[in-house]
């Protein structure tokens, strides 16, 4: 055996056999690793929640909660900030090791454990952990850079917007018709760019976990009345009909949410409907939806933690969205094949806002018949 230099890393050993724990702990500590132990799956999950480690050595067959269930919960339910590799430890006759790998484990080792093989697999998984941490750190630095850059870009754009407004108002002298037209085009382009920068900034705030929502009771019918009123002039410019269909749910349309973010959400969706509709109408509807306890949530887009939802539908008579585009419509920087410019971030940001409110957003569209975007939000009890 080739001698190795002392290693660093925090390792959690989970096994219901004191003898196995003692052997593995002795080997790892002899190499310089920091080792903590847990005798069952429940205590292992509690330790990981309280103090995440760099690697988990997990016995597959344990009473109470086996290694399969621990792996499933670590990969599926626990919201850990960093990835933690899992090394399964199994006896020769343990069934279906592949199932543990399918659940998210990274490697396995069979009993009786040999020192050389154990240390080799530990070093391999810690290298994997180190590489993933470096990747995540680079991604965070990139997001921080874009966030700072985007924030800094807003200052000159806002200043330009103020100056162009002064020109349009005649505060700096009379403008010839040609100059007024040029200034108007410049102002419109500047506003479009400022909107894109603001959207990009909001996206990175969500992705960096720096977005704090102020939840309060929000009356959706009142909020939608405001948004529709603000955007109606845009529809009138295109000779589109703006329709409200709130039915009799206005007194029930209370959700718990961040009013500013919900205003941003529906301004974006209704604004998009107006932008992409050349003729006809844009209709905003509110409906209540009740989910029964028998609903198969594996196939449902709504959360089983709520039973009553408000559905807001934004329907337009635009050209429609091809089926192949609908699947990726809410992803970052996804633009359709339309000829209208955009950042490709508006619908992605809309999805992030809806998900932050424990809701869901979907689209149904037919070519030549228009599109319907449906936002489902849980009713405030």
Secondary structure, DSSP 8 states (H G I E B T S, - for coil): ---------EEEEE-S-HHHHHHHHHHHHHTT-EEEEESSHHHHHHHHHHS--SEEEEES--SSS-HHHHHHHHHHT---SS--EEEEEE-TT-S-HHHHHHTT--EEEESS--HHHHHHHHHHHHHHHHHHHHHHHHHHHHHHHHHHHHHHHHHHHHHHHHHHHHHHHTTT----HHHHHHHHHHHHHHHHHHHHHHHHHHHHHHHTT------EEEEHHHHHHHHHHHHHHHHHHTT-EEEEE-TT-TTT-EEEE-HHHHHHHHHHHHHHHHHT--SSEEEEEEEEEE--TT--TTS-SS-TT-SEEEEEEEEE-SS---HHHHTTTTSTT---SSSS---S-HHHHHHHHHHHTT-EEEEEEETTTEEEEEEEEEB--
